[in-house]
Amino acid sequence: MARQKVLCLAASVGLMFTMFGACPEAAAQAQRRQPTARDTLTSPEVLSDQRVTFRINAPKASEVTVRGDWMDAGGPVKLQKDEKGVWSVTVGPLKPDYYSYSFNVDSVKTLDPRNAMVKQGINSLDNLFFLPGPEAEFEALRNVPHGEIREVWYSSSTLGMQRRMHIYTPPGYDSSKDRYPVFYLLHGGGDEDSGWSTVGRAGFILDNLLAEHKAKPMLIVMPNGSLPRPTTSGTAAAGGAAAAAQDRFTHELLDDIVPFVEKNFRVLATAENRALAGLSMGGGQTLRVVTTHPDQFAYVGVWSAGIGQNAADFEKRNATFLDQADKVNRIVKLFSISVGDKDFTFNGSKSLSELLTKRGIKNELHVSGGGHTWINWRHYLNDFAPLLFR
């Protein structure tokens, strides 16, 4: 009898509803609970006309907005509250693609509690959703052979700690004895090594390219380019400070990441079988690596990154690299620069291309529409990967 009373007490405070029929009163109460708006609402809801409806139950909130990466500019969109306390708004129509978004509830960034698909950054989260359509087929989950995304831990001598990277291995890697070329792919500021395999869709993009025989089988190494900030003394010019920070990643990449990959995976360990590309911060890191070690990578992609407002300072600091155009052109088979026409890095990317051309270093400038978003960077990967290791 005492045991039954204890169980019923637990059920009455919500710790358990039933246990072997011991608490019929608590079970009846649980069954009578009516669903609330929080239980039944759908968010996001992709409509047939490619519009998308967002909803969140926040009856005590005074203002709710949503911001997503389909917005090139402008402020967030306000939601409207109904009589049940559910806030909603419909946006679009949007072009088929993957999108990230988050709510702001009374000035607090808030995830969508009805959507478990998220993108992780170094200190924040965002929700994701997929709007299917022909334009998004290149990054969609399709019925094709799939590679694997592996989480790999390694020892960083640069930082004196264990660090993680994601590595894509192509379909058939484990059953094959072949050695593969390697594409080192870098994320941007605020993200970490899972970015390219989640919102970046790198694995699915390569799966689809390989299934269509548009790219060569390769490994894609996606390291964490967000290094802890160093403790420094004194002051430095902005360009010099940025270069110093990029140098730490250069050491991490060349002294720790590349040797680990070449020791533990079946890869071709020569410059002509290595590619390096990155977006935004990762584009700056890519540029620093190639200007200081131009003999290490035969294929280079700088996306949504450039040389800033002081081209003369960049030219001065990178004189050694710029003075050896013949050597660079022999080693680097592809130097590709991509940027959106609404991207705040547009002028810097254009200046970089112009400076390289002036100094005799072959390069290609590709200008797309859109801004500084994953919407562009996934397309840049889809366009860049087929050009590698040819």
C-alpha positions as CSV (number, residue, x, y, z in Angstrom):
1,M,0.0,0.0,0.0
2,A,2.8,2.4,0.9
3,R,4.5,1.7,-2.5
4,Q,1.3,2.6,-4.3
5,K,1.0,5.9,-2.5
6,V,4.5,6.8,-3.4
7,L,3.9,6.1,-7.1
8,C,0.6,8.1,-7.1
9,L,2.4,11.0,-5.5
10,A,5.0,11.0,-8.2
11,A,2.4,10.9,-10.9
12,S,0.5,13.8,-9.4
13,V,3.5,16.1,-9.7
14,G,4.1,15.0,-13.3
15,L,7.1,12.8,-12.8
16,M,5.2,9.8,-14.2
17,F,1.7,9.2,-15.5
18,T,1.3,5.4,-14.9
19,M,3.2,2.4,-13.7
20,F,1.6,-1.0,-14.1
21,G,-1.8,0.5,-13.4
22,A,-0.9,1.6,-10.0
23,C,-2.3,5.2,-10.3
24,P,-5.6,5.2,-12.2
25,E,-6.5,8.7,-11.0
26,A,-3.3,10.2,-12.5
27,A,-3.7,8.3,-15.7
28,A,-7.2,9.6,-16.2
29,Q,-6.0,13.1,-15.6
30,A,-3.3,12.7,-18.2
31,Q,-5.8,11.3,-20.8
32,R,-8.1,14.3,-20.3
33,R,-5.3,16.9,-21.2
34,Q,-6.3,18.8,-24.3
35,P,-3.7,19.6,-26.9
36,T,-2.5,23.2,-27.0
37,A,-1.3,25.4,-29.8
38,R,2.2,24.6,-28.7
39,D,1.6,20.9,-29.4
40,T,-0.2,21.2,-32.8
41,L,1.3,24.1,-34.7
42,T,3.6,23.4,-37.7
43,S,6.7,25.6,-38.3
44,P,8.1,26.1,-40.8
45,E,5.4,25.1,-43.3
46,V,6.5,25.1,-46.9
47,L,3.4,26.0,-49.1
48,S,2.7,24.8,-52.6
49,D,3.5,28.2,-54.1
50,Q,7.0,28.2,-52.6
51,R,6.0,30.6,-49.8
52,V,6.9,29.6,-46.3
53,T,5.0,30.2,-43.1
54,F,6.7,30.5,-39.7
55,R,4.9,30.1,-36.4
56,I,5.8,30.2,-32.7
57,N,3.6,30.0,-29.6
58,A,4.6,32.9,-27.4
59,P,1.4,34.3,-25.8
60,K,3.2,36.6,-23.4
61,A,5.5,38.1,-25.9
62,S,5.1,41.7,-27.1
63,E,7.0,41.4,-30.4
64,V,8.3,38.5,-32.5
65,T,10.4,38.8,-35.6
66,V,12.2,36.3,-38.0
67,R,15.4,36.8,-39.9
68,G,16.7,34.4,-42.6
69,D,19.5,34.2,-45.0
70,W,17.2,34.7,-48.0
71,M,17.2,38.4,-46.9
72,D,20.1,40.2,-48.7
73,A,19.4,43.4,-46.8
74,G,16.8,45.1,-44.7
75,G,15.5,44.4,-41.3
76,P,13.8,41.3,-39.9
77,V,10.1,40.5,-40.7
78,K,7.5,41.0,-37.9
79,L,5.1,38.2,-37.0
80,Q,1.4,38.8,-36.0
81,K,-0.2,37.2,-33.0
82,D,-3.6,35.5,-33.0
83,E,-6.1,35.0,-30.2
84,K,-4.4,31.8,-29.1
85,G,-1.0,33.5,-28.6
86,V,0.5,32.0,-31.8
87,W,2.7,34.4,-33.8
88,S,3.0,33.8,-37.6
89,V,4.1,35.3,-40.8
90,T,4.3,34.0,-44.4
91,V,7.3,35.0,-46.6
92,G,8.2,34.4,-50.2
93,P,7.9,32.9,-52.7
94,L,11.5,31.7,-52.2
95,K,13.7,30.0,-54.7
96,P,14.1,26.3,-53.9
97,D,17.2,25.9,-51.6
98,Y,18.3,25.3,-48.0
99,Y,17.7,28.3,-45.7
100,S,18.7,29.2,-42.2
101,Y,16.6,31.4,-39.9
102,S,15.9,32.3,-36.3
103,F,13.2,34.1,-34.3
104,N,13.7,37.1,-32.1
105,V,11.2,37.1,-29.2
106,D,11.2,40.4,-27.2
107,S,14.9,41.0,-28.2
108,V,16.0,37.5,-27.4
109,K,17.3,35.3,-30.3
110,T,15.1,32.1,-30.2
111,L,15.2,28.8,-32.0
112,D,12.0,27.5,-33.6
113,P,10.9,24.9,-31.0
114,R,8.9,23.0,-33.7
115,N,12.0,22.5,-36.0
116,A,14.8,20.1,-34.9
117,M,17.0,20.9,-37.9
118,V,19.7,23.2,-36.8
119,K,23.0,24.7,-37.8
120,Q,25.7,24.9,-35.1
121,G,28.2,27.8,-34.8
122,I,30.9,28.5,-32.3
123,N,28.5,30.4,-30.0
124,S,25.1,30.2,-31.6
125,L,22.5,28.1,-33.3
126,D,20.1,28.7,-36.2
127,N,17.3,26.6,-37.7
128,L,17.3,25.2,-41.2
129,F,14.6,24.2,-43.6
130,F,14.6,22.8,-47.2
131,L,12.4,24.2,-50.0
132,P,12.5,21.5,-52.7
133,G,12.6,22.2,-56.4
134,P,14.7,21.8,-59.5
135,E,17.1,24.6,-58.5
136,A,18.0,22.7,-55.3
137,E,18.5,19.3,-56.8
138,F,22.3,19.7,-56.8
139,E,22.3,19.7,-53.0
140,A,19.3,17.5,-52.2
141,L,19.3,14.1,-50.7
142,R,18.9,11.9,-53.8
143,N,18.9,8.2,-54.5
144,V,22.6,7.9,-55.5
145,P,25.6,6.3,-53.9
146,H,26.6,8.2,-50.7
147,G,29.9,8.9,-49.1
148,E,30.5,9.3,-45.4
149,I,31.1,12.4,-43.2
150,R,33.5,11.4,-40.4
151,E,34.2,13.3,-37.2
152,V,37.9,13.1,-36.7
153,W,39.9,14.2,-33.7
154,Y,43.6,15.1,-33.9
155,S,46.3,16.6,-31.8
156,S,47.1,20.2,-32.6
157,S,50.7,21.1,-31.9
158,T,49.9,24.7,-32.9
159,L,47.3,25.1,-30.1
160,G,48.4,22.3,-27.7
161,M,45.0,20.7,-27.6
162,Q,42.7,18.1,-29.2
163,R,40.7,19.5,-32.1
164,R,38.0,18.1,-34.4
165,M,37.5,18.2,-38.2
166,H,34.9,16.7,-40.5
167,I,36.1,14.6,-43.4
168,Y,34.1,13.4,-46.4
169,T,35.1,10.2,-48.0
170,P,33.6,9.3,-51.3
171,P,31.4,6.3,-52.0
172,G,33.5,3.1,-52.1
173,Y,36.4,4.5,-50.1
174,D,36.4,1.7,-47.5
175,S,36.2,-1.1,-50.0
176,S,38.8,0.4,-52.3
177,K,42.6,0.4,-52.2
178,D,42.9,3.6,-54.3
179,R,44.5,6.8,-53.1
180,Y,42.5,10.0,-53.5
181,P,43.2,13.7,-54.0
182,V,42.2,16.0,-51.1
183,F,40.2,19.2,-51.1
184,Y,40.6,21.3,-47.9
185,L,37.4,23.3,-47.5
186,L,37.2,26.2,-45.0
187,H,34.2,27.8,-43.3
188,G,33.6,31.4,-42.4
189,G,33.6,33.5,-39.2
190,G,31.2,32.3,-36.4
191,D,31.1,28.8,-37.8
192,E,33.0,25.7,-37.0
193,D,34.0,22.4,-38.6
194,S,30.4,21.1,-38.9
195,G,29.3,24.0,-41.0
196,W,30.1,22.7,-44.4
197,S,28.6,19.3,-43.7
198,T,25.3,20.7,-42.4
199,V,24.1,24.0,-43.9
200,G,26.9,23.7,-46.5
201,R,25.6,20.4,-47.8
202,A,29.1,19.5,-48.9
203,G,28.6,15.7,-48.7
204,F,25.4,15.7,-50.7
205,I,26.8,18.1,-53.3
206,L,29.7,15.8,-53.9
207,D,27.6,12.7,-53.9
208,N,25.4,14.2,-56.6
209,L,28.4,15.4,-58.7
210,L,30.0,12.0,-58.5
211,A,26.8,10.2,-59.5
212,E,26.6,12.4,-62.6
213,H,30.3,11.9,-63.3
214,K,30.9,15.6,-63.1
215,A,33.7,15.4,-60.5
216,K,36.6,13.2,-59.6
217,P,36.4,11.1,-56.4
218,M,38.1,13.0,-53.6
219,L,38.3,13.5,-49.9
220,I,37.0,16.8,-48.5
221,V,38.7,17.9,-45.2
222,M,36.6,20.4,-43.3
223,P,38.7,21.7,-40.4
224,N,37.7,24.2,-37.6
225,G,39.2,27.5,-38.7
226,S,37.8,29.3,-35.6
227,L,40.9,29.3,-33.5
228,P,41.0,30.6,-29.9
229,R,42.2,34.2,-29.9
230,P,45.9,34.5,-29.0
231,T,47.2,36.6,-26.1
232,T,49.2,39.5,-27.6
233,S,50.9,42.5,-26.3
234,G,51.3,45.9,-28.0
235,T,49.4,47.0,-31.1
236,A,49.6,46.2,-34.8
237,A,48.1,47.6,-37.9
238,A,44.8,46.1,-38.9
239,G,46.3,44.3,-41.9
240,G,49.2,42.9,-39.9
241,A,47.0,41.7,-37.0
242,A,44.7,39.9,-39.5
243,A,47.8,38.3,-41.1
244,A,49.1,37.2,-37.8
245,A,45.8,35.5,-36.9
246,Q,45.7,33.9,-40.3
247,D,49.3,32.7,-39.8
248,R,48.2,30.7,-36.8
249,F,45.7,28.9,-38.9
250,T,48.3,28.4,-41.6
251,H,50.5,26.5,-39.1
252,E,47.5,24.5,-37.9
253,L,46.7,23.5,-41.5
254,L,50.2,22.7,-42.8
255,D,51.8,21.4,-39.6
256,D,48.9,19.5,-38.0
257,I,45.9,18.9,-40.3
258,V,47.6,18.0,-43.7
259,P,50.1,15.6,-42.0
260,F,47.4,13.9,-40.0
261,V,45.2,13.4,-43.1
262,E,48.2,12.1,-45.2
263,K,49.2,9.7,-42.5
264,N,45.7,8.3,-41.6
265,F,43.9,8.3,-44.9
266,R,44.7,6.9,-48.3
267,V,45.4,10.1,-50.1
268,L,47.8,11.4,-52.8
269,A,50.3,13.6,-50.9
270,T,51.5,16.0,-53.5
271,A,50.6,19.6,-54.3
272,E,49.0,18.8,-57.6
273,N,46.6,16.5,-55.6
274,R,45.6,19.2,-53.0
275,A,43.0,21.9,-53.3
276,L,42.2,24.7,-50.9
277,A,39.2,26.9,-50.8
278,G,37.3,28.9,-48.2
279,L,34.5,31.4,-47.7
280,S,34.7,34.8,-45.9
281,M,37.1,34.3,-43.0
282,G,38.1,31.0,-44.7
283,G,38.7,32.9,-47.9
284,G,41.1,35.2,-46.1
285,Q,42.8,32.1,-44.6
286,T,43.1,30.5,-48.0
287,L,44.6,33.6,-49.4
288,R,47.2,33.8,-46.6
289,V,48.1,30.1,-47.1
290,V,48.7,30.5,-50.8
291,T,50.6,33.7,-50.5
292,T,53.0,32.3,-47.9
293,H,53.2,28.7,-49.2
294,P,52.4,28.9,-53.0
295,D,53.9,25.4,-53.5
296,Q,51.4,23.5,-51.4
297,F,48.1,23.6,-53.3
298,A,47.5,23.4,-57.1
299,Y,43.8,24.5,-56.9
300,V,42.8,27.6,-54.9
301,G,39.3,29.1,-54.3
302,V,38.8,32.5,-52.5
303,W,35.0,33.1,-51.9
304,S,33.5,36.3,-50.5
305,A,36.9,37.6,-49.4
306,G,39.4,40.0,-50.8
307,I,42.2,42.4,-49.9
308,G,40.3,45.1,-48.0
309,Q,40.5,48.8,-48.6
310,N,44.3,49.1,-48.6
311,A,45.4,47.3,-51.7
312,A,48.8,49.0,-51.5
313,D,49.5,47.6,-48.0
314,F,48.5,44.1,-49.1
315,E,50.8,44.4,-52.2
316,K,53.7,45.5,-49.9
317,R,53.2,42.7,-47.4
318,N,52.9,40.1,-50.1
319,A,55.7,41.3,-52.4
320,T,57.5,38.0,-52.3
321,F,54.5,36.1,-53.5
322,L,53.6,38.7,-56.1
323,D,57.1,38.9,-57.5
324,Q,57.2,35.2,-58.4
325,A,54.3,35.0,-60.9
326,D,56.0,32.5,-63.1
327,K,56.5,30.0,-60.3
328,V,52.9,30.5,-59.0
329,N,51.5,30.0,-62.4
330,R,53.4,26.7,-62.8
331,I,52.1,25.3,-59.6
332,V,48.7,26.8,-59.2
333,K,46.5,25.4,-62.0
334,L,43.4,27.2,-60.9
335,F,43.1,30.4,-58.8
336,S,39.4,31.1,-58.6
337,I,37.7,34.1,-56.9
338,S,33.9,34.1,-56.4
339,V,31.7,36.8,-54.9
340,G,28.1,38.0,-55.1
341,D,27.2,41.4,-56.5
342,K,25.4,42.3,-53.3
343,D,28.2,41.0,-51.1
344,F,30.0,43.6,-48.9
345,T,33.3,41.9,-49.9
346,F,32.6,42.6,-53.6
347,N,35.0,45.5,-54.0
348,G,37.8,43.6,-52.1
349,S,37.3,40.5,-54.2
350,K,37.5,42.5,-57.4
351,S,40.6,44.4,-56.2
352,L,42.3,41.1,-55.4
353,S,41.6,39.8,-59.0
354,E,42.8,43.1,-60.5
355,L,46.1,43.1,-58.4
356,L,46.9,39.4,-59.3
357,T,46.3,40.2,-62.9
358,K,48.5,43.3,-62.8
359,R,51.3,41.2,-61.3
360,G,50.9,38.5,-63.9
361,I,49.3,35.8,-61.7
362,K,46.5,34.0,-63.6
363,N,43.1,34.0,-61.9
364,E,39.4,33.9,-62.6
365,L,36.9,36.2,-61.2
366,H,33.3,34.9,-61.0
367,V,30.5,37.3,-59.9
368,S,27.2,35.8,-59.0
369,G,24.0,37.5,-57.7
370,G,23.2,37.6,-54.0
371,G,25.1,38.5,-50.9
372,H,27.3,37.1,-48.2
373,T,25.3,33.9,-47.5
374,W,25.5,30.1,-47.7
375,I,23.0,30.3,-50.6
376,N,26.0,31.5,-52.7
377,W,28.7,29.4,-51.1
378,R,27.0,26.1,-51.8
379,H,26.8,27.1,-55.5
380,Y,30.5,28.1,-55.4
381,L,31.3,24.6,-54.2
382,N,29.1,23.0,-56.8
383,D,30.9,25.0,-59.5
384,F,34.4,24.6,-58.1
385,A,34.6,20.9,-57.3
386,P,34.2,19.7,-61.0
387,L,37.3,21.7,-61.9
388,L,39.6,20.0,-59.5
389,F,42.3,17.4,-60.2
390,R,41.8,17.4,-63.9
